Amino acid sequence: MSQPSSRKVSKQVNRRRLPRLGLAFFFIILVLGGFLYNQYRRAAKAFVSAETYHYTVGARLYEFKSVDYVIVDGLSGIKTLKNGTKVNGYMPLTSAPGVVNTHYLQNQIDTLSKMESDQTYNHRRDTAQSVIDRVGSLTRKKGQDTTFGDDTFKMNVSRYLPYDAAEIKAKREQLTGLNDGKPRQIVLHDLGMQASGFYYDSISGYDKVVNENLLPYMSMDFLKQLNTTDRSTEAAVCIIGNSRIYAAFDIGSSEALISESDVKALKKSYFGDDTNQKSEEYYKFLSERADMVYQYPEVTIHKNGKDYKAYLVDVVQDGTARIAVVVIKDYLEDFAGETVFNANVDIDNYRVYRIPRTAVYERGDKSYIHVIEKDFFEREQEIHIKKTDGGDVLLEPAENPDLTTGTPYRKYV
């Protein structure tokens, strides 16, 4: 039987080798393409850029003001000032003398007397919590009680909460001197009210109970309770302090704020404590050292088409939730007539370096980028990431002193 020729065998072997050679060639092209692509990615150059970072939250803000008021009989017939007028301690607030309501005065006197007997200055937190627990129903009380009771006390006590024993006694005696039912000049100084502020001819249920004296007792439950408050008004000579207005709002639990660490550092530096354990002393410190407020991180409140500067002075941790407290120092006339309002707040406003996340690689628990030197050489540069923002990382310049605006680095695309 004849054997196939060597030429035929060679052709058959070559036919079998062709698919293998095709696969090998495809693999080589794939590897070479990947290598060239990787080289192309490494060749891309970018430069460190600086910008102001804004983290904005939509928030419901609850105001905590310095509020003082008196009930004047027949106020509607003698009032002359426009609401929001800035007044001082010696400016007549009405066109004629008026009588301070005796039921109002007696309720205040009885409140102060109970504070004396209960020694509330020894347990302010418990007293404040008793108000917070019923703040919704307390703000719905209108008029003046003719019989003093527990609700009357709770409705009034927050006005005097920071008072010590001597201050309680002095205020009680001063109000007792006014309680004669006689007409008198309606002047802040003569009535023993705060020295200046914005005048209003009515007071809301909210402002009768809620004021800056309750700030040290902030909690998420408190904020929720404030949603149940009555903000309708009744006639009164009401003065809103014109040196500051605080506002508190929920900032959630997940977003880490750059400014939060700064607030804690300032509290520890100025006050000696960065926790919420000494909140009463802390807010007293802020009121006495108003100049210190300007050292705190600035925030921007976007309200009714206008931008207002404020200062973040506290971040209260309540479980997993966090509450920001800001103080407004300028354009207070735009806030004095408010109680609760919605606004967008730039809670973080910081100078940062922005770098694409794809330029960063990790080794262990540290992060690095490749910095380019002399347009060719590369060196590894450790970076400290403050936070991520979409596909980028943000670096604080102070924490990355080896980087400057314009530093070239490898950018992977």
ROPAVO-335797 format. One record per residue (C-alpha): residue number from 1; x, y, z. Coordinates in nm, 4 decimals, decimal comma. Example, Ala and Ser with C-alpha at 12.3 -4.5 7.8 and 13.67 -1.06 7.14 Angstrom:
BEGIN
pos_X_Y_Z
1_1,2300_-0,4500_0,7800
2_1,3670_-0,1060_0,7140
! end
This chain:
BEGIN
pos_X_Y_Z
1_0,0000_0,0000_0,0000
2_0,1454_0,3376_-0,0980
3_0,2444_0,5967_0,1685
4_0,1457_0,9696_0,1459
5_0,4199_1,1883_0,0146
6_0,6215_1,4074_0,2584
7_0,4855_1,7201_0,0887
8_0,1261_1,6203_0,1706
9_0,2156_1,5512_0,5350
10_0,3834_1,8910_0,5651
11_0,0731_2,0663_0,4325
12_-0,1479_1,8872_0,6835
13_0,0821_1,9810_0,9739
14_0,0905_2,3458_0,8629
15_-0,2863_2,3558_0,8454
16_-0,3036_2,2320_1,2048
17_-0,0465_2,4908_1,3185
18_-0,2231_2,7905_1,1624
19_-0,5001_2,8284_1,4313
20_-0,2386_2,7991_1,7035
21_-0,0219_3,0639_1,5442
22_-0,3293_3,2888_1,5094
23_-0,4086_3,2564_1,8787
24_-0,0479_3,3238_1,9734
25_-0,0393_3,6313_1,7497
26_-0,3679_3,7571_1,8999
27_-0,2300_3,7084_2,2519
28_0,0876_3,9007_2,1625
29_-0,1193_4,1872_2,0179
30_-0,3368_4,1927_2,3310
31_-0,0359_4,2062_2,5652
32_0,1386_4,4670_2,3504
33_-0,1817_4,6753_2,3339
34_-0,2209_4,6589_2,7107
35_0,1426_4,7607_2,7566
36_0,1082_5,0530_2,5155
37_-0,2205_5,1577_2,6778
38_-0,0617_5,1451_3,0217
39_0,2308_5,3515_2,8933
40_-0,0145_5,6008_2,7437
41_-0,1952_5,6276_3,0793
42_0,1293_5,6839_3,2617
43_0,2282_5,9536_3,0166
44_-0,0720_6,1706_3,1066
45_0,0269_6,4659_3,3236
46_-0,1906_6,6799_3,5509
47_-0,1253_6,9590_3,7958
48_-0,2408_6,9999_4,1536
49_-0,5183_7,2605_4,1626
50_-0,6640_7,4449_4,4604
51_-1,0257_7,5476_4,5056
52_-1,2764_7,6404_4,7725
53_-1,4811_7,3355_4,8604
54_-1,8474_7,3826_4,9533
55_-2,0530_7,1101_5,1159
56_-2,4164_7,2212_5,1110
57_-2,7075_7,0737_5,3042
58_-3,0745_7,1546_5,2777
59_-3,1774_7,2138_5,6358
60_-3,4614_7,3137_5,8634
61_-3,3162_7,5667_6,1061
62_-3,4536_7,6333_6,4550
63_-3,3694_7,9703_6,6062
64_-3,2553_8,0281_6,9622
65_-3,2629_8,3996_7,0441
66_-3,2228_8,6331_7,3353
67_-3,5909_8,7164_7,3972
68_-3,7405_8,9601_7,6466
69_-4,1044_9,0667_7,6657
70_-4,3762_9,2260_7,8782
71_-4,7533_9,2249_7,8403
72_-4,8881_9,5812_7,8311
73_-5,2616_9,6424_7,8691
74_-5,4177_9,8192_7,5698
75_-5,0957_9,8061_7,3665
76_-5,2739_9,8328_7,0330
77_-5,3922_10,1858_7,1186
78_-5,0520_10,3268_7,2118
79_-4,8020_10,1435_6,9909
80_-4,6167_10,3604_6,7384
81_-4,3013_10,1751_6,6299
82_-4,2741_9,9502_6,3282
83_-4,1902_9,5876_6,3866
84_-3,8173_9,5266_6,3521
85_-3,7202_9,8766_6,4709
86_-3,3893_9,8760_6,6529
87_-3,4349_10,0329_6,9975
88_-3,2157_10,1226_7,2933
89_-3,2718_10,1249_7,6680
90_-3,4025_10,4819_7,6909
91_-3,6256_10,5078_7,3832
92_-4,0021_10,5329_7,4520
93_-4,1681_10,2328_7,2919
94_-4,5256_10,3675_7,3027
95_-4,6954_10,7002_7,2383
96_-4,8233_10,7179_7,5986
97_-4,7613_10,5509_7,9358
98_-4,9030_10,2022_7,9737
99_-4,9856_9,9527_8,2468
100_-4,7849_9,6314_8,2628
101_-5,0349_9,3492_8,3024
102_-5,0504_9,2461_8,6674
103_-5,1278_8,8802_8,5943
104_-4,8182_8,8663_8,3720
105_-4,6044_9,0224_8,6467
106_-4,7392_8,7927_8,9167
107_-4,6720_8,4840_8,7047
108_-4,3098_8,5953_8,6571
109_-4,2718_8,6702_9,0299
110_-4,4163_8,3308_9,1237
111_-4,1833_8,1603_8,8753
112_-3,8804_8,3275_9,0324
113_-4,0040_8,2436_9,3825
114_-4,0345_7,8771_9,2880
115_-3,6850_7,8867_9,1375
116_-3,5597_8,0178_9,4726
117_-3,7337_7,7509_9,6754
118_-3,6398_7,4701_9,4310
119_-3,2836_7,5999_9,3916
120_-3,3004_7,5412_9,0165
121_-2,9456_7,6746_8,9796
122_-2,8323_7,3435_9,1281
123_-3,0121_7,1289_8,8706
124_-3,0606_7,3375_8,5558
125_-3,0424_7,0396_8,3206
126_-3,3360_6,8638_8,4856
127_-3,5391_7,1857_8,4815
128_-3,4584_7,2449_8,1146
129_-3,5508_6,8870_8,0238
130_-3,8905_6,9272_8,1915
131_-3,9530_7,2231_7,9585
132_-3,8246_7,0406_7,6489
133_-4,0464_6,7391_7,7180
134_-4,3583_6,9589_7,6960
135_-4,2369_7,2390_7,4697
136_-4,5113_7,1848_7,2101
137_-4,8029_7,2189_7,4529
138_-4,6332_7,5023_7,6441
139_-4,6069_7,7151_7,3305
140_-4,9792_7,6741_7,2684
141_-5,0727_7,8481_7,5951
142_-5,2113_8,1965_7,5343
143_-5,2929_8,4797_7,7698
144_-5,1928_8,4951_8,1367
145_-5,2859_8,2380_8,3978
146_-5,4765_8,3723_8,6964
147_-5,3732_8,0688_8,9015
148_-5,0062_7,9754_8,9114
149_-4,9386_7,6130_8,8237
150_-4,6702_7,3774_8,6934
151_-4,7317_7,4684_8,3281
152_-4,7038_7,8386_8,4102
153_-4,3681_7,7737_8,5736
154_-4,2370_7,5673_8,2821
155_-4,3548_7,8256_8,0295
156_-4,1585_8,1032_8,2039
157_-3,8572_7,9372_8,3639
158_-3,6311_7,9202_8,0567
159_-3,6063_8,3017_8,0583
160_-3,4246_8,2899_8,3908
161_-3,2522_7,9516_8,3663
162_-2,8896_8,0788_8,3845
163_-2,9618_8,2937_8,6938
164_-2,7869_8,2181_9,0203
165_-2,9513_8,2706_9,3609
166_-2,8612_8,6399_9,3862
167_-2,9821_8,7154_9,0323
168_-3,3134_8,5372_9,0913
169_-3,3728_8,7388_9,4092
170_-3,2828_9,0703_9,2417
171_-3,5126_9,0037_8,9444
172_-3,8027_8,9023_9,1686
173_-3,7696_9,2220_9,3718
174_-3,7460_9,4354_9,0571
175_-4,0669_9,2859_8,9109
176_-4,2452_9,3181_9,2434
177_-4,1734_9,6913_9,2310
178_-4,3474_9,7142_8,8934
179_-4,6548_9,5233_9,0060
180_-4,8651_9,8190_9,1230
181_-5,1100_9,8478_8,8317
182_-5,0049_10,2088_8,7614
183_-4,9322_10,3597_8,4175
184_-4,5623_10,4069_8,3499
185_-4,3301_10,4885_8,0631
186_-4,2755_10,1813_7,8464
187_-3,8963_10,2093_7,8310
188_-3,6573_9,9143_7,8438
189_-3,4414_10,0572_8,1205
190_-3,7358_10,1409_8,3444
191_-3,8876_9,7964_8,2950
192_-3,5607_9,6157_8,3722
193_-3,5485_9,4608_8,0256
194_-3,2447_9,3945_7,8075
195_-3,0618_9,7089_7,7046
196_-3,1304_9,7034_7,3281
197_-3,2706_9,4962_7,0469
198_-3,5336_9,4733_6,7761
199_-3,8868_9,5795_6,8774
200_-4,1999_9,3779_6,7927
201_-4,5578_9,4397_6,9045
202_-4,6327_9,0684_6,9490
203_-4,4640_8,7498_7,0623
204_-4,5051_8,3961_6,9316
205_-4,5689_8,0958_7,1511
206_-4,2336_7,9640_7,0295
207_-4,0410_8,2738_7,1480
208_-4,2140_8,2742_7,4873
209_-4,0629_7,9354_7,5671
210_-3,7673_7,8712_7,3321
211_-3,4575_8,0880_7,3681
212_-3,0793_8,0641_7,3724
213_-3,0808_7,9519_7,7371
214_-3,1975_7,6074_7,6180
215_-2,9093_7,5581_7,3727
216_-2,6885_7,3644_7,6175
217_-2,9509_7,0892_7,6298
218_-2,9659_7,0230_7,2550
219_-3,0716_6,6807_7,1275
220_-3,2462_6,5260_6,8296
221_-3,5550_6,4749_7,0444
222_-3,5532_6,8474_7,1211
223_-3,5453_6,9336_6,7498
224_-3,8331_6,6953_6,6851
225_-4,0315_6,8538_6,9684
226_-3,9768_7,1985_6,8143
227_-4,1715_7,0846_6,5080
228_-4,4801_7,0652_6,7305
229_-4,4548_7,4229_6,8602
230_-4,7142_7,6943_6,8058
231_-4,5774_7,9990_6,6262
232_-4,8919_8,2109_6,6327
233_-4,8600_8,5414_6,8210
234_-5,0240_8,7499_7,0919
235_-4,9864_9,1203_7,1769
236_-4,6752_9,2101_7,3788
237_-4,3778_9,4432_7,3827
238_-4,1194_9,1941_7,2586
239_-3,7468_9,2638_7,2254
240_-3,5187_9,0319_7,0281
241_-3,1499_9,0720_7,1149
242_-2,9400_9,2402_6,8474
243_-2,5974_9,0940_6,9247
244_-2,6456_8,7358_6,7984
245_-2,8990_8,4739_6,6953
246_-2,8244_8,1037_6,7192
247_-2,9728_7,8396_6,4912
248_-2,9566_7,4597_6,5184
249_-3,0170_7,1991_6,2494
250_-2,9716_6,8295_6,1790
251_-2,6704_6,7432_5,9586
252_-2,7211_6,3665_5,9517
253_-2,4776_6,0962_6,0564
254_-2,2740_5,9887_5,7531
255_-2,1058_6,2988_5,6151
256_-1,7778_6,3901_5,7868
257_-1,7280_6,7655_5,8096
258_-1,3874_6,9246_5,7695
259_-1,5064_7,2085_5,9921
260_-1,6152_6,9749_6,2724
261_-1,2587_6,8958_6,3800
262_-1,1786_7,2682_6,3782
263_-1,4709_7,3420_6,6102
264_-1,3552_7,0763_6,8537
265_-0,9999_7,2117_6,8455
266_-1,1205_7,5660_6,9149
267_-1,3459_7,4517_7,1992
268_-1,0531_7,2720_7,3568
269_-0,8169_7,5652_7,3009
270_-1,0460_7,8430_7,4255
271_-1,2618_7,6558_7,6709
272_-1,0487_7,3605_7,7771
273_-1,3031_7,0938_7,6799
274_-1,4175_6,9688_7,3376
275_-1,7072_6,7500_7,4539
276_-2,0708_6,8310_7,5300
277_-2,0306_6,7592_7,9015
278_-1,9930_7,1264_7,9965
279_-2,2371_7,2844_7,7543
280_-2,3801_7,5320_8,0065
281_-2,0367_7,6789_8,0745
282_-1,9479_7,6717_7,7050
283_-2,2429_7,8835_7,5896
284_-2,1884_8,1212_7,8783
285_-1,8286_8,1523_7,7602
286_-1,9459_8,2303_7,4043
287_-2,1831_8,5022_7,5255
288_-1,9134_8,6633_7,7402
289_-1,6384_8,6371_7,4782
290_-1,8235_8,7372_7,1639
291_-1,4943_8,8247_6,9924
292_-1,3979_8,4572_6,9898
293_-1,6866_8,3694_6,7584
294_-1,5029_8,5144_6,4591
295_-1,2318_8,2510_6,4967
296_-1,4777_7,9682_6,4280
297_-1,5379_7,8160_6,0808
298_-1,7566_8,0300_5,8569
299_-2,0709_7,8864_5,7010
300_-2,3084_8,0420_5,4501
301_-2,6869_8,0392_5,4829
302_-2,8718_8,0770_5,1519
303_-3,2127_8,2198_5,2400
304_-3,4709_8,3953_5,0193
305_-3,2178_8,4625_4,7449
306_-2,9605_8,6138_4,9823
307_-2,6403_8,4791_5,1334
308_-2,5695_8,5263_5,5042
309_-2,2469_8,4543_5,6877
310_-2,2603_8,2625_6,0149
311_-2,0152_8,0728_6,2330
312_-2,0219_7,7053_6,3265
313_-1,9718_7,7008_6,7043
314_-2,0833_7,3512_6,7997
315_-2,1544_7,0040_6,6637
316_-2,3608_6,7992_6,9082
317_-2,3356_6,4208_6,8813
318_-2,6585_6,2450_6,9780
319_-2,6222_5,8732_6,9144
320_-2,5466_5,8422_6,5444
321_-2,7056_6,1809_6,4663
322_-2,5265_6,5149_6,4669
323_-2,6662_6,8639_6,5198
324_-2,4880_7,1755_6,3985
325_-2,5210_7,4992_6,5959
326_-2,4343_7,8236_6,4176
327_-2,4381_8,1819_6,5371
328_-2,5470_8,4679_6,3123
329_-2,3876_8,8041_6,3860
330_-2,4782_9,0225_6,0870
331_-2,8081_9,1254_5,9247
332_-2,9933_9,0094_6,2338
333_-3,2969_9,2129_6,1325
334_-3,3554_8,9536_5,8578
335_-3,3774_8,6762_6,1202
336_-3,5205_8,8433_6,4315
337_-3,8815_8,7938_6,3184
338_-3,8271_8,4250_6,2313
339_-3,8528_8,1168_6,4496
340_-3,8116_7,8171_6,2165
341_-3,7119_7,8354_5,8499
342_-3,5771_7,6229_5,5642
343_-3,2517_7,7139_5,3897
344_-2,9500_7,5703_5,2134
345_-2,6371_7,5899_5,4253
346_-2,2773_7,5668_5,3039
347_-2,1607_7,3899_5,6167
348_-1,8047_7,3340_5,4886
349_-1,6140_7,6097_5,3068
350_-1,2487_7,5157_5,2795
351_-0,9450_7,5572_5,0572
352_-0,8542_7,2118_4,9258
353_-0,6461_7,0351_4,6618
354_-0,8618_6,8233_4,4284
355_-0,7044_6,5125_4,2718
356_-0,8749_6,2372_4,0662
357_-0,9206_5,9150_4,2586
358_-0,7584_5,7230_3,9716
359_-0,4272_5,9040_4,0353
360_-0,4129_5,7597_4,3858
361_-0,2897_5,4168_4,4846
362_-0,2843_5,2471_4,8230
363_-0,0206_5,0530_5,0043
364_-0,1175_4,9271_5,3444
365_-0,3148_5,2026_5,5162
366_-0,1399_5,4863_5,3314
367_-0,2223_5,6674_5,0066
368_0,0208_5,7880_4,7408
369_0,0504_5,9647_4,4055
370_0,3408_5,9867_4,1608
371_0,4843_6,3388_4,1529
372_0,6801_6,4386_3,8416
373_1,0111_6,6171_3,8840
374_1,2129_6,7920_3,6112
375_0,9444_6,6957_3,3567
376_1,0585_6,3347_3,3550
377_1,1533_6,1738_3,6855
378_0,8890_6,0384_3,9166
379_0,8859_6,0083_4,2924
380_0,6318_5,8575_4,5241
381_0,4479_6,1136_4,7401
382_0,2365_6,0144_5,0374
383_-0,0871_6,2133_5,0637
384_-0,3370_6,2609_5,3433
385_-0,6945_6,2442_5,2143
386_-0,9507_6,4517_5,4011
387_-1,2568_6,3235_5,2188
388_-1,3830_6,1954_4,8849
389_-1,6104_6,3927_4,6538
390_-1,7509_6,1933_4,3657
391_-1,4558_6,0557_4,1655
392_-1,2042_6,2848_4,3357
393_-1,0208_6,3064_4,6641
394_-0,9830_6,6299_4,8593
395_-0,6650_6,7182_5,0452
396_-0,6183_6,9905_5,3017
397_-0,3082_7,1984_5,2119
398_-0,1947_7,2108_5,5764
399_-0,1903_6,8302_5,5922
400_-0,0015_6,7993_5,2619
401_0,2826_7,0528_5,2870
402_0,4903_6,8846_5,0130
403_0,2236_6,9713_4,7556
404_0,1529_7,3166_4,6147
405_-0,0724_7,4540_4,3452
406_0,0835_7,3537_4,0129
407_0,2734_7,0456_4,1371
408_0,2762_6,7994_3,8412
409_0,1688_6,4407_3,8967
410_0,0743_6,1326_3,6963
411_-0,2894_6,1215_3,5996
412_-0,4401_5,7948_3,4861
413_-0,7101_5,8239_3,2245
! end
